Amino acid sequence: MSVPERMLQFVRLRQQLPERRAAAERTDDFDEIYRDFAATGAAAQASRCSQCGVPFCAVHCPLGNNIPDWLKLTAEGRLQEAYEISSATNNFPEICGRICPQDRLCEGNCVIEKGFDAVTIGAVERFITDTAFARGWVKPARPVRERSASVGIIGAGPGGLAAAEQLRRRGYQVTVYDRHDRVGGLLIYGIPNFKLEKPIVLRRWKLLEEAGIRFELGCAVGQGISFAALRARHDAVLIASGVYRARDIGGPGAGLAGIVPALDYLFASNRMGLGDRVPDFDSGLLDARGKHVVVIGGGDTAMDCVRTAVRQGAASVKCLYRRDRANMPGSMREVKNAEEEGVEFVWLAAPEAFLGDGTVDGVRAVRMHLGLPDPSGRDAVEPIEGSHFALPADLAIKALGFDPEDLPGMFGEPALEMTRWGTVKVNQRTFETTLPGVFAAGDIVRGASLVVWAIRDGRDAAEQIHQHLERQVTLAVAAE
């Protein structure tokens, strides 16, 4: 069969995702909701790709993945080659295949999407790498030669891990420091199992260790080790600590018990799933069982919270969002999954106050309407006078986004300059901060964003660190 005959099958094959477990079944556990793609199904869906001359799927992928190439190889059954191409631009394709909002990125820009539905790029990406792991094709990075220069990386999230692997491939001695007791950052503690099962992340940790990357866990820079000592220990340092400080919401009753930040809630749930003891969960503070839950926010973190609350056995779960469905920043697939699982969305509504005596028992909200676009281009929201209403809430979860922590204060390094948004100030081309030999990448530079962007930034920063260290060697040789 010729290439044109083998591909372009979208005219006769409909879009088909892997089988999704029924809502009644999947809400009884925290397992992933999609079953594995059968090889024949993955090949058939890959064959729908039009092999277009300008692949907008790749253009709109932050990593610039060679999507049409590995789709074609999958359609031909050449899965090992498909994995090699997929992993050439992405350190963690099995993770991105599970958690990327493909409907807003690659699939949302597929040229056959209008009228034929997009190729199921994410599901095929996941299938390729899961097959590669099962067949032993995934190997730890092995440098051609070892280098004496060392790099310290602060943060074991996706950006820091991607940078660590890229630098290790070049032979650098890499140590990753993280405040938590496991590698993965939000991949482990922030994203629920039903989207990303933890063994998927933990097997990557093992591979990175086998590659020779060292991890110092439970080590908060500024406490376990000073930032100055870390700089003295390494030839270059990369800050990839992410953003964890929850944006707060004020108003009457904001200090009542039972109002919690989203990450506190998700961390507790994920730690329980990992077998850890979590006192605030045991006490009931962070357990939604039997409670009326209101989640405030409309992003992917809010979707993680509402779907977690359903699985914990909440009496009711509502998502309060000040704009409408069309303006929601979260993935539409996640919204659909949440609705199927029994979550009620209260659109065009914003919280005004929290009700209760000592402990929250309700949220008072006001109806909103969309106005003219604001400076960001999104429709502004304005309250409708006299439209107040109340929702019962034994647990109110704030999922309003995240801001950076005060790194100069934490690190005891006032010379580390920050932007007016609180992110680390870097040279946009080199990723270098105002401190020589100190680089930064990921959310701590761009603000809270997607995992795929953190991976891209980590890869790019690793390349700039390599060039910096090469220049240092050249200067040292010239000085001799």
RODO-2510 file (C-alpha; in nm, 4 decimals, decimal comma):
residues 480
     n   res          X          Y          Z
     1     m     0,0000     0,0000     0,0000
     2     s     0,1445     0,3399    -0,0953
     3     v     0,1871     0,6201     0,1568
     4     p    -0,1165     0,8168     0,0298
     5     e    -0,3286     0,5007     0,0550
     6     r    -0,1916     0,4087     0,3965
     7     m    -0,2540     0,7527     0,5467
     8     l    -0,5389     1,0022     0,4897
     9     q    -0,7865     0,7544     0,6356
    10     f    -0,9870     1,0267     0,8099
    11     v    -1,2301     1,0208     0,5160
    12     r    -1,3430     0,6699     0,6098
    13     l    -1,2366     0,6247     0,9739
    14     r    -1,3985     0,8209     1,2549
    15     q    -1,2102     0,9568     1,5525
    16     q    -1,1864     0,6928     1,8223
    17     l    -1,0295     0,7373     2,1662
    18     p    -0,9261     0,4409     2,3788
    19     e    -1,2197     0,2923     2,5658
    20     r    -1,3189     0,5077     2,8613
    21     r    -1,4513     0,3434     3,1743
    22     a    -1,8113     0,4248     3,2635
    23     a    -1,8538     0,7112     3,5100
    24     a    -2,0202     0,4883     3,7711
    25     e    -1,7221     0,2532     3,7612
    26     r    -1,4387     0,5036     3,7503
    27     t    -1,5643     0,7185     4,0400
    28     d    -1,5232     0,4188     4,2713
    29     d    -1,1438     0,4366     4,2445
    30     f    -0,8547     0,6629     4,1482
    31     d    -0,7359     0,4542     3,8521
    32     e    -0,6866     0,6133     3,5089
    33     i    -1,0166     0,6474     3,3259
    34     y    -0,8922     0,5361     2,9814
    35     r    -0,8119     0,1753     2,9067
    36     d    -0,5031     0,0904     2,7021
    37     f    -0,5200     0,1458     2,3283
    38     a    -0,5113    -0,1803     2,1299
    39     a    -0,2311    -0,1854     1,8719
    40     t    -0,4796    -0,2121     1,5873
    41     g    -0,6808     0,0799     1,7218
    42     a    -0,3743     0,3001     1,7641
    43     a    -0,2530     0,2158     1,4128
    44     a    -0,5963     0,2897     1,2668
    45     q    -0,6212     0,6258     1,4404
    46     a    -0,2659     0,7169     1,3400
    47     s    -0,3556     0,6408     0,9771
    48     r    -0,6131     0,9204     0,9854
    49     c    -0,3276     1,1758     0,9741
    50     s    -0,3274     1,3715     0,6466
    51     q     0,0539     1,4098     0,6414
    52     c    -0,0036     1,7770     0,5586
    53     g     0,2784     1,9951     0,4300
    54     v     0,2525     2,2417     0,7180
    55     p     0,1673     2,0361     1,0285
    56     f    -0,0119     2,2782     1,2561
    57     c    -0,0192     2,0094     1,5252
    58     a     0,3601     2,0335     1,5551
    59     v     0,3562     2,4129     1,5233
    60     h     0,1218     2,4394     1,8221
    61     c     0,3091     2,1844     2,0335
    62     p     0,5398     2,3688     2,2760
    63     l     0,8006     2,0968     2,2210
    64     g     0,7688     2,1025     1,8418
    65     n     0,7144     1,7258     1,8425
    66     n     0,7453     1,5590     1,5004
    67     i     0,3870     1,4368     1,5262
    68     p     0,3130     1,3422     1,1630
    69     d     0,6340     1,1347     1,1505
    70     w     0,5550     0,9168     1,4495
    71     l     0,1912     0,8878     1,3478
    72     k     0,2980     0,7500     1,0095
    73     l     0,5388     0,5039     1,1713
    74     t     0,2668     0,3890     1,4122
    75     a     0,0277     0,3317     1,1220
    76     e     0,2974     0,1162     0,9605
    77     g     0,3564    -0,0821     1,2809
    78     r     0,7120     0,0539     1,3183
    79     l     0,6666     0,1351     1,6852
    80     q     1,0299     0,1348     1,7969
    81     e     1,1133     0,3964     1,5348
    82     a     0,8025     0,5908     1,6350
    83     y     0,9263     0,5910     1,9959
    84     e     1,2748     0,7092     1,8945
    85     i     1,1281     1,0066     1,7081
    86     s     0,8770     1,0864     1,9818
    87     s     1,1394     1,0777     2,2580
    88     a     1,3898     1,2828     2,0557
    89     t     1,1953     1,6009     2,1332
    90     n     1,0169     1,5038     2,4550
    91     n     1,1727     1,3630     2,7720
    92     f     0,8391     1,2351     2,9036
    93     p     0,6012     1,1548     2,6141
    94     e     0,4014     0,9034     2,8197
    95     i     0,3241     1,1817     3,0696
    96     c     0,2367     1,4452     2,8094
    97     g     0,0166     1,1921     2,6296
    98     r    -0,1862     1,1623     2,9494
    99     i    -0,2080     1,5153     3,0886
   100     c    -0,1511     1,7644     2,8056
   101     p    -0,4635     1,9588     2,7043
   102     q    -0,4408     1,8293     2,3474
   103     d    -0,7768     1,9859     2,2650
   104     r    -0,6107     2,3275     2,3080
   105     l    -0,2739     2,2369     2,1515
   106     c    -0,1930     1,9742     1,8879
   107     e    -0,5367     1,8181     1,8363
   108     g    -0,7108     2,1537     1,8536
   109     n    -0,5015     2,2651     1,5550
   110     c    -0,5206     1,9449     1,3489
   111     v    -0,6043     2,0442     0,9891
   112     i    -0,8723     1,7725     0,9578
   113     e    -1,0415     1,8789     1,2816
   114     k    -1,3127     2,0791     1,1068
   115     g    -1,5798     1,8318     1,0042
   116     f    -1,3811     1,5119     1,0620
   117     d    -1,2571     1,5433     1,4233
   118     a    -0,8873     1,5569     1,5043
   119     v    -0,6444     1,2669     1,5047
   120     t    -0,6200     1,1306     1,8615
   121     i    -0,2596     1,2448     1,8956
   122     g    -0,2354     1,2251     2,2741
   123     a    -0,3685     0,8699     2,2979
   124     v    -0,1291     0,7493     2,0264
   125     e     0,1640     0,9246     2,1984
   126     r     0,0800     0,7467     2,5221
   127     f     0,0435     0,4130     2,3413
   128     i     0,3831     0,4454     2,1718
   129     t     0,5769     0,5065     2,4933
   130     d     0,3826     0,2558     2,7045
   131     t     0,4672    -0,0022     2,4366
   132     a     0,8313     0,1069     2,4444
   133     f     0,8476     0,0548     2,8219
   134     a     0,6748    -0,2835     2,7955
   135     r     0,9199    -0,4032     2,5290
   136     g     1,2333    -0,2690     2,6993
   137     w     1,3169    -0,0007     2,4439
   138     v     1,3391     0,2811     2,6998
   139     k     1,6954     0,3074     2,8277
   140     p     1,8646     0,5462     3,0709
   141     a     2,0709     0,8279     2,9200
   142     r     2,4303     0,7192     2,8578
   143     p     2,6790     0,9997     2,7852
   144     v     2,9484     0,9392     2,5262
   145     r     3,2036     1,0898     2,7628
   146     e     3,2027     1,2144     3,1204
   147     r     3,2688     1,5777     3,2049
   148     s     3,4060     1,7037     3,5344
   149     a     3,1748     2,0069     3,5475
   150     s     2,8732     1,9720     3,7729
   151     v     2,5285     2,1295     3,7687
   152     g     2,2930     2,1674     4,0633
   153     i     1,9207     2,1793     3,9846
   154     i     1,6682     2,3119     4,2361
   155     g     1,3365     2,1362     4,1814
   156     a     1,2520     1,7806     4,0753
   157     g     0,9461     1,8749     3,8738
   158     p     0,9127     1,8273     3,4967
   159     g     1,1308     2,1280     3,4054
   160     g     1,4126     2,0334     3,6399
   161     l     1,4009     1,6670     3,5394
   162     a     1,4053     1,7461     3,1678
   163     a     1,7074     1,9716     3,2155
   164     a     1,8792     1,7091     3,4298
   165     e     1,8403     1,4398     3,1653
   166     q     1,9585     1,6660     2,8831
   167     l     2,2674     1,7709     3,0779
   168     r     2,3422     1,4144     3,1797
   169     r     2,3305     1,3075     2,8147
   170     r     2,6168     1,5502     2,7585
   171     g     2,8135     1,3952     3,0421
   172     y     2,7720     1,6554     3,3160
   173     q     2,7598     1,5555     3,6808
   174     v     2,4049     1,6469     3,7825
   175     t     2,2487     1,6718     4,1282
   176     v     1,8799     1,7558     4,1744
   177     y     1,7625     1,9074     4,5034
   178     d     1,3970     1,8976     4,6094
   179     r     1,2072     1,9778     4,9280
   180     h     0,9770     1,6764     4,8882
   181     d     1,0509     1,3114     4,9587
   182     r     0,9815     1,1878     4,6049
   183     v     1,0803     1,2978     4,2561
   184     g     0,8191     1,4517     4,0290
   185     g     0,6910     1,7675     4,1971
   186     l     0,3319     1,8331     4,0928
   187     l     0,3399     1,5202     3,8740
   188     i     0,3457     1,3173     4,1955
   189     y     0,1670     1,5344     4,4482
   190     g    -0,0536     1,7679     4,2458
   191     i    -0,2041     1,5603     3,9638
   192     p    -0,4506     1,2880     4,0677
   193     n    -0,4024     0,9240     3,9789
   194     f    -0,7051     0,9155     3,7499
   195     k    -0,5072     1,1377     3,5123
   196     l    -0,1544     1,0163     3,5852
   197     e    -0,0882     0,7032     3,7863
   198     k     0,2171     0,7440     4,0088
   199     p     0,4141     0,4382     3,8882
   200     i     0,4390     0,6187     3,5519
   201     v     0,6386     0,8956     3,7220
   202     l     0,8308     0,6699     3,9580
   203     r     0,9698     0,4562     3,6757
   204     r     1,1148     0,7735     3,5201
   205     w     1,2803     0,8526     3,8519
   206     k     1,4455     0,5112     3,8456
   207     l     1,5705     0,5678     3,4890
   208     l     1,7198     0,9031     3,5792
   209     e     1,9020     0,7500     3,8743
   210     e     2,0307     0,4708     3,6491
   211     a     2,1618     0,7417     3,4159
   212     g     2,3800     0,8705     3,7003
   213     i     2,1745     1,1692     3,8161
   214     r     2,1910     1,2197     4,1939
   215     f     1,8910     1,3284     4,3976
   216     e     1,8992     1,4994     4,7375
   217     l     1,5390     1,4833     4,8555
   218     g     1,3832     1,6413     5,1614
   219     c     1,6322     1,9191     5,1052
   220     a     1,4840     2,2688     5,0952
   221     v     1,7364     2,5157     4,9605
   222     g     1,7760     2,7891     5,2188
   223     q     1,7154     2,5377     5,4990
   224     g     1,8748     2,1988     5,4268
   225     i     2,1518     2,3687     5,2319
   226     s     2,2244     2,7358     5,1787
   227     f     2,2005     2,8812     4,8307
   228     a     2,5576     3,0111     4,8639
   229     a     2,6845     2,6626     4,9518
   230     l     2,4988     2,5143     4,6567
   231     r     2,6571     2,7690     4,4196
   232     a     3,0003     2,6886     4,5623
   233     r     2,9401     2,3168     4,5151
   234     h     2,8497     2,3373     4,1441
   235     d     2,9796     2,5023     3,8279
   236     a     2,6267     2,6112     3,7345
   237     v     2,2881     2,6145     3,9072
   238     l     1,9403     2,5929     3,7570
   239     i     1,6377     2,7143     3,9532
   240     a     1,3341     2,5108     3,8435
   241     s     1,1344     2,5244     4,1648
   242     g     0,7925     2,5916     4,0128
   243     v     0,5201     2,8046     4,1714
   244     y     0,3257     2,6765     4,4702
   245     r     0,1897     2,9784     4,6601
   246     a    -0,1873     2,9771     4,6228
   247     r    -0,3652     3,2949     4,5216
   248     d    -0,5985     3,3856     4,8008
   249     i    -0,9500     3,5195     4,8124
   250     g    -1,0591     3,7661     5,0764
   251     g    -1,4012     3,8839     5,1805
   252     p    -1,6132     3,8146     5,4872
   253     g    -1,5585     3,4727     5,6407
   254     a    -1,2346     3,4027     5,4533
   255     g    -1,0695     3,2835     5,7750
   256     l    -1,3259     3,0143     5,8582
   257     a    -1,2096     2,6554     5,9029
   258     g    -1,2861     2,4318     5,6069
   259     i    -1,1616     2,6792     5,3429
   260     v    -0,8472     2,5271     5,1951
   261     p    -0,6046     2,5897     4,9047
   262     a    -0,6307     2,3477     4,6124
   263     l    -0,2763     2,2142     4,6441
   264     d    -0,3180     2,1376     5,0149
   265     y    -0,6239     1,9331     4,9230
   266     l    -0,4630     1,7552     4,6256
   267     f    -0,1351     1,6918     4,8104
   268     a    -0,3260     1,5233     5,0932
   269     s    -0,5235     1,3028     4,8538
   270     n    -0,2169     1,2004     4,6541
   271     r    -0,0118     1,1314     4,9653
   272     m    -0,2884     0,9096     5,0984
   273     g    -0,2830     0,7231     4,7666
   274     l     0,0915     0,6761     4,8041
   275     g     0,0437     0,5266     5,1513
   276     d     0,1641     0,8271     5,3530
   277     r     0,0107     0,9374     5,6811
   278     v    -0,1620     1,2753     5,6441
   279     p    -0,2919     1,4127     5,9777
   280     d    -0,5172     1,6757     5,8160
   281     f    -0,6815     1,4031     5,6097
   282     d    -0,7234     1,1749     5,9109
   283     s    -0,8845     1,4607     6,1046
   284     g    -1,1338     1,5120     5,8225
   285     l    -1,0185     1,8628     5,7304
   286     l    -0,8980     1,7593     5,3823
   287     d    -1,1355     1,4668     5,3305
   288     a    -1,4474     1,5403     5,1237
   289     r    -1,6390     1,2292     5,2287
   290     g    -2,0008     1,3132     5,3065
   291     k    -1,9467     1,6864     5,2583
   292     h    -2,0972     1,9478     5,0306
   293     v    -1,7942     2,0704     4,8345
   294     v    -1,7614     2,3967     4,6446
   295     v    -1,4511     2,4476     4,4309
   296     i    -1,3801     2,8056     4,3262
   297     g    -1,1967     2,8391     3,9941
   298     g    -1,2100     2,7195     3,6351
   299     g    -0,8678     2,5815     3,5440
   300     d    -0,7317     2,2283     3,5284
   301     t    -0,6453     2,2368     3,9002
   302     a    -1,0115     2,3069     3,9777
   303     m    -1,1075     2,0084     3,7603
   304     d    -0,8631     1,7895     3,9532
   305     c    -1,0232     1,9034     4,2800
   306     v    -1,3865     1,8433     4,1822
   307     r    -1,3127     1,5009     4,0383
   308     t    -1,1101     1,4053     4,3464
   309     a    -1,3961     1,5120     4,5734
   310     v    -1,6377     1,2887     4,3790
   311     r    -1,4075     0,9905     4,4308
   312     q    -1,3743     1,0640     4,8020
   313     g    -1,7512     1,0300     4,8368
   314     a    -1,8643     1,3922     4,8676
   315     a    -2,2380     1,4483     4,9189
   316     s    -2,2339     1,7072     4,6391
   317     v    -1,9670     1,8817     4,4304
   318     k    -2,0082     2,2189     4,2649
   319     c    -1,7611     2,4238     4,0624
   320     l    -1,8117     2,7999     4,0921
   321     y    -1,6662     2,9934     3,7982
   322     r    -1,7125     3,3613     3,7186
   323     r    -1,7131     3,3219     3,3393
   324     d    -1,9032     3,0861     3,1094
   325     r    -1,8073     2,7497     2,9630
   326     a    -1,6605     2,9025     2,6457
   327     n    -1,4223     3,1203     2,8492
   328     m    -1,3090     2,8503     3,0885
   329     p    -0,9285     2,8094     3,0900
   330     g    -0,9374     2,4382     3,1720
   331     s    -0,9525     2,1545     2,9199
   332     m    -1,3005     2,0913     2,7797
   333     r    -1,2334     1,7184     2,8031
   334     e    -1,1856     1,7574     3,1767
   335     v    -1,5099     1,9544     3,2046
   336     k    -1,6947     1,6804     3,0169
   337     n    -1,5415     1,4083     3,2357
   338     a    -1,6367     1,6005     3,5491
   339     e    -1,9965     1,6488     3,4335
   340     e    -2,0282     1,2771     3,3586
   341     e    -1,9051     1,2045     3,7107
   342     g    -2,1744     1,4186     3,8710
   343     v    -2,0089     1,7583     3,9165
   344     e    -2,2420     2,0571     3,8866
   345     f    -2,0965     2,3686     3,7230
   346     v    -2,2265     2,7051     3,8375
   347     w    -2,1292     2,9319     3,5509
   348     l    -2,1097     3,3111     3,5601
   349     a    -2,0972     3,3252     3,9384
   350     a    -1,8341     3,4675     4,1739
   351     p    -1,7941     3,4229     4,5518
   352     e    -1,8652     3,7225     4,7737
   353     a    -1,8403     3,5783     5,1224
   354     f    -1,8078     3,2576     5,3180
   355     l    -2,0824     3,1712     5,5630
   356     g    -2,0548     2,9922     5,8940
   357     d    -1,9717     3,0195     6,2634
   358     g    -1,6147     2,9021     6,3134
   359     t    -1,6424     2,6504     6,0305
   360     v    -1,7644     2,7203     5,6789
   361     d    -2,1140     2,6006     5,5955
   362     g    -2,1852     2,7973     5,2801
   363     v    -2,0608     3,0259     5,0053
   364     r    -2,2486     3,3413     4,9148
   365     a    -2,2089     3,4250     4,5468
   366     v    -2,3330     3,6773     4,2938
   367     r    -2,4313     3,6236     3,9318
   368     m    -2,2033     3,7775     3,6700
   369     h    -2,2418     3,8821     3,3100
   370     l    -1,9796     3,9188     3,0406
   371     g    -1,8790     4,2670     2,9337
   372     l    -1,6324     4,4103     2,6870
   373     p    -1,2925     4,2417     2,6419
   374     d    -1,0294     4,3374     2,8994
   375     p    -0,6607     4,4137     2,8144
   376     s    -0,5887     4,0385     2,7917
   377     g    -0,8560     3,9971     2,5228
   378     r    -1,0927     3,7998     2,7442
   379     d    -1,4439     3,9221     2,8164
   380     a    -1,4542     4,1212     3,1379
   381     v    -1,7020     4,0109     3,4047
   382     e    -1,9362     4,2364     3,5941
   383     p    -2,1743     4,1533     3,8818
   384     i    -2,5491     4,1609     3,8300
   385     e    -2,7059     4,3770     4,0973
   386     g    -2,9386     4,1959     4,3350
   387     s    -2,8471     3,8467     4,2083
   388     h    -2,6973     3,7072     4,5293
   389     f    -2,7471     3,3432     4,6203
   390     a    -2,5936     3,0885     4,8582
   391     l    -2,4518     2,7407     4,8111
   392     p    -2,4110     2,4886     5,0961
   393     a    -2,0437     2,4128     5,1562
   394     d    -1,8796     2,2056     5,4303
   395     l    -1,5544     2,2259     5,2337
   396     a    -1,4565     2,5190     5,0112
   397     i    -1,1513     2,4725     4,7913
   398     k    -0,9703     2,7714     4,6410
   399     a    -0,8319     2,6883     4,2945
   400     l    -0,7533     3,0397     4,1758
   401     g    -0,4023     2,9852     4,0434
   402     f    -0,0536     3,0107     4,1875
   403     d     0,2147     3,2729     4,2416
   404     p     0,5896     3,2371     4,3016
   405     e     0,7332     3,2271     4,6489
   406     d     0,9802     3,4885     4,7733
   407     l     1,2945     3,3183     4,6472
   408     p     1,5434     3,5922     4,7468
   409     g     1,4090     3,5652     5,1018
   410     m     1,3990     3,1840     5,1017
   411     f     1,7474     3,1538     4,9545
   412     g     1,8976     3,4410     5,1535
   413     e     2,0138     3,5901     4,8241
   414     p     1,8884     3,9501     4,7780
   415     a     2,0941     3,9868     4,4583
   416     l     1,8605     3,7424     4,2809
   417     e     1,6369     3,9854     4,0935
   418     m     1,2670     3,9218     4,0438
   419     t     1,0171     4,0704     3,8005
   420     r     0,7198     4,2772     3,9120
   421     w     0,5130     3,9572     3,8905
   422     g     0,7393     3,7843     4,1426
   423     t     0,8995     3,5497     3,8882
   424     v     1,2748     3,5172     3,8482
   425     k     1,4224     3,7727     3,6104
   426     v     1,6266     3,6073     3,3363
   427     n     1,7897     3,6878     3,0062
   428     q     1,5186     3,5555     2,7734
   429     r     1,7759     3,4171     2,5316
   430     t     2,0192     3,2518     2,7738
   431     f     1,7944     3,1776     3,0781
   432     e     2,0689     3,3257     3,2999
   433     t     1,9570     3,5233     3,6048
   434     t     2,1212     3,8349     3,7444
   435     l     2,3627     3,6026     3,9281
   436     p     2,6480     3,4718     3,7088
   437     g     2,6233     3,0997     3,6472
   438     v     2,2706     3,0788     3,7917
   439     f     1,9901     2,9984     3,5487
   440     a     1,6146     2,9621     3,5873
   441     a     1,3413     2,7918     3,3838
   442     g     0,9827     2,6742     3,3935
   443     d     0,6981     2,8186     3,5972
   444     i     0,9329     3,0146     3,8216
   445     v     1,0132     3,2241     3,5124
   446     r     0,6941     3,2177     3,3015
   447     g     0,4395     3,1847     3,5843
   448     a     0,2015     2,8943     3,6383
   449     s     0,1710     2,7102     3,3089
   450     l     0,1532     2,3660     3,1502
   451     v     0,3808     2,0686     3,2153
   452     v     0,4743     2,0590     2,8460
   453     w     0,6012     2,4185     2,8654
   454     a     0,8108     2,3314     3,1714
   455     i     0,9706     2,0449     2,9773
   456     r     1,0439     2,2763     2,6845
   457     d     1,1980     2,5378     2,9127
   458     g     1,4068     2,2755     3,0927
   459     r     1,5452     2,1445     2,7645
   460     d     1,6246     2,4936     2,6368
   461     a     1,7869     2,5963     2,9653
   462     a     2,0028     2,2823     2,9619
   463     e     2,1359     2,3793     2,6191
   464     q     2,2199     2,7295     2,7413
   465     i     2,3923     2,5917     3,0527
   466     h     2,5992     2,3640     2,8295
   467     q     2,7062     2,6588     2,6147
   468     h     2,7907     2,8612     2,9257
   469     l     3,0095     2,5833     3,0663
   470     e     3,1806     2,5351     2,7303
   471     r     3,2682     2,9063     2,7268
   472     q     3,4086     2,8740     3,0782
   473     v     3,6353     2,5917     2,9622
   474     t     3,7507     2,7981     2,6633
   475     l     3,8302     3,0943     2,8861
   476     a     4,0197     2,8747     3,1313
   477     v     4,2297     2,7263     2,8506
   478     a     4,3019     3,0712     2,7080
   479     a     4,4106     3,1964     3,0510
   480     e     4,6706     2,9214     3,0711
***
